[in-house]
Every structure is written in structure tokens, then in C-alpha cells.
Amino acid sequence: MLLHSKGVAFTKIPIRMYLGIKLPTANLRTMTQRSGGDATIPQIFVDGRYLGTDDTLVDLDRQGRLADILSGKAPIPGWPKSTT
């Protein structure tokens, strides 16, 4: 995974699956709420803010923006989210 290669510590939250179907567990519900409705796995959060999926990480790395986002030098795209 890209985060391993960058030396970034992270926490995995398990999502139970059966025959390729995500089971409706508390972890899945929480993940879907935190991401604004996205149920794609994996989901990447930086400082508690939803960044996107592993595809998002790869895209940001190719653009040369990922290191700055992970270090806090650049904002997470789309943040702050509007509450209106």
C-alpha cells in the first residue's frame, strides 16, 4: 500500500464481508456516515477528515500533492466542508 511506502502510520478498521458483500455492521455504518455516504473500501481519512479511496491517494501522489497533505502543509481537497 502507498501509505506503507511513505512511512505513514495508519489504523485499519475491519469491514466484514461474505461472498464479496459488505455486511451491515456498526463499522460499515460508521464508515459510510463519516465519508458522507461513500461505502467504497478502503477509505482514507487524514486527521479525521475523509480524503478519499486508495485511487485518490495514487492520484494525489502522481500530482506531487500527497506528501504535503499528509504532513499538514496542504489542505485536504474539499475541506473545510460546508455545513449549509
N, C-alpha and C positions, 0 to 999 in steps of 0.2 A: 504494500500500500504506500502511496505517496507520502503520507504523514510519517511513516517509519523512516523513509529515506531522508526526510527533513529533520529527523531527530525530535519530532514533536510528540510529547506525551498526550495520550488521549484515553478516554474511557469508552468501552463498548457496553451498550445496553442491549441485552438479548431480546430478540423478537422470535417467538415460537412460530414454527411453520410445520405444516403437514401436507405432504404431496405437493409442495410448491405454493401452498396457500397460506397467507399470513393469518394466524389465529387471533381472534379478537381479545387479546389480553390487555391488562392495565398498561403495560409498557407500550403496546401499539397505540392505544388511545391517547396516552400522554404524548408520544412522539408526534402523532398526527395533529394534536392540538398545538403543540409548541412550534410546529413548522407551518402553521396556517392552513392545514388541510392536506399537505403532501404526505402520502404514505409510501413514497419510494424509499428503498433501503439500499445503501446506508444513507443516513442523513448526517450532515456535518454542522456542528454548532461551534462557534468561537465566542468565548466569554458569554455563553448562554444565548447567543443570537444565532439564528438559523442562517447558515451560509449557503447551503445547497447540498447537492449529492457529490459522489466521487467524480462525476463528469465535470461539475463546477470547479472542483479542485484542480483537475487537469487543465481545464481552460484557463483558469487564473494563473497557474504555473507557466503555461505556454506564453501568456501575455506578460510574464515577469511581475505580476502583482501579488502573488500568493505570499511570498516571504514578508512583504510589508504588512499585509493583512494579519498574518499570524503573529507578527511581532508587535502589533498595535500601532504601527507607523501610518497605516492607511485604514480608512473606514471599511467596514463590511458593506459590499454593494447592497443598496436598498435600505440601509439603516441611516438615520432612525426611521422606523416605520411610523406612518401617520396613524393617529388614533381617531381621526374623523372620518 
